[in-house]
Amino acid sequence: MSHIYDATDVLDRFLRYVQVPTASSDSHADQAPSTPEQLVLARLLAKELSELGIADVEVTEHGYVVGHLPASAGADERPALGLIAHLDTTDVVSGEGVAPHIVHYEGGALVSGTGMNGPVQLEPEQYPQLTELVGEDLVVSDGSTLLGADDKAGIAEIMALVARLVTHPELPHPSLGICFCPDEEIGHGAALLDLERFGCAYAYTVDGGPIGELEWECFNACSVTACFDGHSTHPGDAKGAMVNAGNLFCRFHGLLPEHLRPEHTEGYEGFIHLLGVSATCEHATARYIVRDHDRTAFESHVALMRAAAGFLNAELGCERVHLVIEEEYRNMAEVVANHPELIDAAKEAFLATGIEPRVIPIRGGTDGAQLSFRGLPCPNLSTGGYACHSVNEFIPVRSLERMVDVLTELVARFA
């Protein structure tokens, strides 16, 4: 049965937050947060939480916003529950100067704005989910930037929940740990969260896609940096002497199976994805990510890359191809499967608000993956957003509002 709650200010919050640029950066991954802009939003959120009466809120030196909402009457002895979202947006698409506006979608192409080459639009043929949203109000960017629903929608929904619970102290909930993390998009989001200070027995990230999604399985993940050492000579005297590092990269990439590229995979299928390459005759560097839900398959993908490098080095008679492999996260199903009550509570919360839950594997990762292996079981909930990491990103207004209701139902189940 669907419950009826008072309206919230979630839309106003979301429109405000997306206008603060917060892209993280792999090139500055050795500092936390990786970009100072994330601190701007962190301080804004800390201020708003303080104004809502969260007495212990702080922004840590690494850009984590952490605070606690005391339990409702009678729930003081219940274990604390965490709610987590991330501050940063991807740097793959610009997040500078986001200009959100609302489009009443009536079918056909969803036009968000006009770019250099004409209208920026998303066709139902590209995105069949659009056919389910006819008649809805959708928040979009102007087509020149991403929107930032990943994950400022999650932030707005958690903030609106806190505001609702403060306004309505009769609504049941345990002590709630609120955390907004930096640098999730570059895989560092949960690494420096002080779990002892956070003090929660379990948590949920609010960082998923279309409303109703519930995820407790994710990829195993690593990054692979492939370095190619060439030997430059004058091209007029190159025969038998030159080794072109750019060509070495091309040969290496060609040895990797095409069917393992992400554009050919779905569901539980993993991939090897080329993020980018820079090359001269003397040196080339290629950055890859490797993903798979199955640990054995994941390790076989990495083994393929090692074999390709070994083949070229054997042919050349020296070590000119080097791989640097860094593990990023593991499939959180290994941990969350031991806590079925977290999945059941989330399903019940969706159903109580009239939303059919859809349990799906994440084709990516969340802060919950790291947190689960650090001892904080942490499934992932939808935000309502679509087409993230693109200029076509959008979110239905109704999804923002309904997710606040879902969170209200969820926290009640832990009281």
RORO-361028 format. One record per residue (C-alpha): residue in one letter; y, x, z. Coordinates in steps of 0.2 Angstrom, whole numbers, padded with zeros to 4 digits, always signed. Example, Ala and Ser with C-alpha at 12.3 -4.5 7.8 and 13.67 -1.06 7.14 Angstrom:
A-0022+0062+0039
S-0005+0068+0036
***
This chain:
M+0000+0000+0000
S+0017+0007-0005
H+0030+0009+0010
I+0048+0006+0007
Y+0060+0019+0014
D+0079+0021+0014
A+0087+0030-0001
T+0091+0048+0002
D+0103+0061-0005
V+0090+0071-0014
L+0098+0069-0031
D+0115+0075-0025
R+0107+0090-0017
F+0097+0094-0032
L+0112+0093-0044
R+0121+0105-0032
Y+0107+0118-0029
V+0103+0120-0048
Q+0121+0126-0051
V+0118+0141-0040
P+0111+0155-0051
T+0096+0163-0042
A+0085+0172-0055
S+0074+0185-0048
S+0070+0201-0057
D+0055+0212-0060
S+0066+0227-0063
H+0072+0226-0045
A+0056+0221-0037
D+0057+0236-0025
Q+0071+0227-0016
A+0070+0210-0007
P+0077+0199-0012
S+0077+0206-0030
T+0094+0199-0034
P+0109+0196-0022
E+0112+0179-0030
Q+0097+0172-0021
L+0106+0175-0004
V+0120+0164-0010
L+0109+0149-0010
A+0099+0155+0005
R+0116+0155+0015
L+0121+0138+0008
L+0104+0130+0014
A+0105+0138+0031
K+0122+0131+0033
E+0116+0114+0028
L+0101+0115+0040
S+0112+0120+0054
E+0123+0105+0050
L+0108+0094+0051
G+0105+0100+0069
I+0091+0114+0065
A+0096+0125+0080
D+0086+0140+0076
V+0089+0142+0057
E+0092+0160+0050
V+0092+0169+0034
T+0082+0185+0037
E+0087+0202+0030
H+0075+0199+0015
G+0083+0182+0011
Y+0070+0170+0019
V+0078+0154+0026
V+0068+0149+0041
G+0070+0135+0054
H+0061+0122+0064
L+0063+0103+0066
P+0056+0098+0084
A+0042+0086+0084
S+0045+0067+0086
A+0042+0059+0102
G+0023+0060+0107
A+0019+0073+0094
D+0024+0088+0104
E+0007+0094+0106
R+0002+0093+0088
P+0000+0110+0078
A+0016+0114+0068
L+0016+0110+0050
G+0025+0121+0037
L+0035+0115+0021
I+0039+0129+0009
A+0049+0130-0008
H+0056+0145-0017
L+0074+0150-0020
D+0072+0160-0036
T+0071+0154-0054
T+0063+0164-0068
D+0073+0177-0078
V+0063+0172-0094
V+0077+0159-0098
S+0095+0160-0092
G+0099+0151-0076
E+0118+0156-0077
G+0130+0141-0078
V+0117+0127-0077
A+0126+0111-0082
P+0114+0097-0076
H+0117+0079-0082
I+0107+0063-0083
V+0099+0056-0099
H+0092+0038-0099
Y+0077+0041-0110
E+0073+0027-0122
G+0059+0036-0132
G+0058+0048-0146
A+0065+0065-0145
L+0073+0070-0128
V+0089+0078-0132
S+0096+0089-0118
G+0111+0097-0128
T+0117+0106-0143
G+0113+0124-0146
M+0118+0137-0159
N+0105+0130-0171
G+0108+0111-0168
P+0101+0099-0155
V+0090+0106-0141
Q+0076+0093-0140
L+0059+0090-0135
E+0048+0079-0146
P+0034+0068-0139
E+0022+0077-0151
Q+0026+0093-0142
Y+0025+0085-0125
P+0015+0069-0124
Q+0020+0066-0106
L+0036+0059-0112
T+0028+0043-0118
E+0025+0039-0100
L+0043+0041-0095
V+0052+0028-0107
G+0065+0019-0097
E+0067+0033-0084
D+0083+0042-0080
L+0079+0061-0082
V+0089+0076-0076
V+0091+0089-0090
S+0102+0105-0093
D+0114+0106-0107
G+0101+0115-0118
S+0108+0132-0116
T+0099+0136-0099
L+0084+0131-0089
L+0087+0117-0077
G+0079+0125-0061
A+0068+0111-0055
D+0056+0125-0052
D+0059+0126-0038
K+0075+0118-0033
A+0067+0101-0034
G+0056+0107-0020
I+0070+0113-0010
A+0080+0097-0012
E+0065+0086-0008
I+0062+0096+0008
M+0080+0096+0013
A+0081+0077+0010
L+0066+0074+0021
V+0074+0084+0035
A+0090+0074+0033
R+0079+0058+0034
L+0069+0063+0049
V+0085+0068+0058
T+0093+0051+0054
H+0077+0041+0059
P+0070+0050+0074
E+0057+0036+0075
L+0048+0042+0060
P+0033+0052+0066
H+0030+0071+0063
P+0024+0086+0071
S+0035+0101+0073
L+0040+0106+0056
G+0043+0124+0050
I+0055+0125+0035
C+0055+0140+0024
F+0063+0144+0008
C+0057+0160+0000
P+0064+0172-0012
D+0056+0181-0027
E+0041+0169-0030
E+0043+0170-0048
I+0039+0189-0048
G+0024+0187-0036
H+0033+0193-0020
G+0038+0177-0012
A+0027+0176+0003
A+0024+0194+0007
L+0038+0197+0020
L+0037+0180+0029
D+0035+0182+0047
L+0021+0171+0051
E+0021+0173+0069
R+0039+0167+0070
F+0036+0153+0057
G+0023+0147+0070
C+0013+0135+0059
A-0005+0131+0059
Y-0005+0126+0040
A+0008+0122+0027
Y+0011+0115+0010
T+0022+0123-0004
V+0032+0110-0014
D+0031+0119-0031
G+0021+0109-0043
G+0024+0099-0059
P+0023+0080-0063
I+0022+0069-0048
G+0005+0066-0041
E-0001+0084-0044
L-0011+0092-0030
E-0017+0109-0031
W-0028+0120-0021
E-0035+0132-0034
C-0025+0145-0043
F-0028+0161-0053
N-0034+0178-0048
A-0020+0188-0054
C-0015+0206-0058
S-0002+0215-0068
V-0006+0229-0080
T+0006+0242-0086
A-0001+0251-0101
C+0008+0268-0105
F+0006+0277-0122
D+0010+0296-0124
G+0014+0301-0141
H+0019+0317-0150
S+0034+0317-0160
T+0037+0329-0175
H+0048+0328-0190
P+0041+0314-0201
G+0042+0326-0216
D+0030+0337-0207
A+0020+0324-0198
K+0003+0325-0206
G-0011+0330-0194
A+0002+0333-0180
M+0012+0317-0176
V+0004+0304-0164
N+0015+0289-0164
A+0015+0280-0147
G+0021+0264-0155
N+0006+0264-0166
L-0005+0268-0151
F+0001+0252-0143
C-0003+0242-0158
R-0020+0248-0159
F-0023+0245-0141
H-0016+0227-0142
G-0027+0224-0157
L-0043+0228-0147
L-0039+0214-0135
P-0048+0198-0140
E-0036+0185-0147
H-0045+0171-0139
L-0039+0177-0122
R-0021+0175-0126
P-0013+0161-0116
E-0009+0151-0132
H-0027+0148-0134
T-0032+0144-0116
E-0031+0129-0105
G-0039+0122-0089
Y-0049+0135-0080
E-0049+0147-0094
G-0040+0164-0090
F-0030+0175-0101
I-0022+0192-0105
H-0004+0190-0108
L+0008+0203-0116
L+0025+0201-0107
G+0034+0214-0116
V+0034+0231-0124
S+0046+0245-0127
A+0041+0259-0139
T+0047+0275-0148
C+0037+0288-0157
E+0036+0298-0141
H+0032+0285-0128
A+0028+0267-0127
T+0026+0255-0112
A+0018+0238-0112
R+0018+0225-0098
Y+0003+0213-0096
I-0003+0200-0084
V-0021+0195-0082
R-0026+0179-0075
D-0043+0169-0072
H-0049+0156-0059
D-0066+0164-0059
R-0066+0181-0050
T-0080+0188-0061
A-0072+0183-0077
F-0055+0190-0071
E-0063+0207-0067
S-0071+0207-0085
H-0054+0204-0093
V-0047+0220-0083
A-0063+0229-0089
L-0059+0225-0107
M-0042+0233-0105
R-0050+0248-0097
A-0063+0249-0111
A-0049+0248-0125
A-0039+0262-0116
G-0055+0273-0115
F-0060+0270-0133
L-0043+0276-0139
N-0043+0291-0127
A-0061+0296-0133
E-0056+0295-0151
L-0040+0305-0148
G-0049+0318-0138
C-0036+0318-0124
E-0029+0306-0111
R-0014+0297-0121
V-0017+0279-0114
H-0015+0276-0096
L-0016+0260-0086
V-0008+0255-0070
I-0016+0240-0062
E-0008+0231-0047
E-0017+0216-0039
E-0004+0201-0036
Y-0014+0187-0029
R-0031+0179-0027
N-0038+0161-0030
M-0033+0152-0014
A-0048+0141-0016
E-0057+0154-0006
V-0047+0149+0009
V-0041+0131+0007
A-0059+0125+0003
N-0062+0127+0021
H-0048+0115+0026
P-0053+0099+0017
E-0042+0089+0029
L-0026+0096+0020
I-0032+0089+0004
D-0037+0073+0011
A-0020+0071+0020
A-0010+0074+0004
K-0021+0062-0006
E-0017+0049+0007
A+0001+0052+0007
F+0002+0050-0012
L-0008+0034-0012
A+0003+0027+0002
T+0018+0028-0009
G+0009+0020-0024
I+0006+0037-0033
E-0012+0041-0040
P-0015+0059-0034
R-0022+0071-0048
V-0031+0087-0041
I-0029+0100-0054
P-0031+0119-0054
I-0014+0129-0055
R-0013+0139-0071
G-0002+0151-0061
G+0001+0155-0043
T+0012+0149-0029
D+0017+0157-0012
G+0003+0147-0005
A-0010+0159-0013
Q-0003+0174-0003
L+0000+0164+0013
S-0018+0157+0012
F-0025+0174+0012
R-0013+0180+0026
G-0020+0166+0037
L-0009+0151+0033
P-0019+0138+0023
C-0007+0131+0010
P-0010+0119-0004
N+0003+0115-0017
L+0012+0098-0020
S+0021+0092-0035
T+0040+0091-0037
G+0040+0080-0052
G+0047+0093-0064
Y+0041+0095-0082
A+0043+0110-0095
C+0048+0123-0082
H+0053+0140-0088
S+0062+0133-0103
V+0078+0125-0109
N+0069+0109-0111
E+0065+0108-0092
F+0068+0091-0085
I+0064+0080-0070
P+0064+0061-0068
V+0077+0055-0054
R+0063+0043-0048
S+0051+0057-0045
L+0064+0067-0034
E+0066+0051-0024
R+0047+0047-0023
M+0042+0064-0017
V+0053+0063-0002
D+0043+0047+0002
V+0027+0057-0001
L+0033+0070+0011
T+0038+0057+0024
E+0020+0050+0023
L+0012+0067+0024
V+0021+0074+0039
A+0017+0057+0048
R-0002+0061+0046
F+0000+0077+0056
A+0008+0068+0071
***
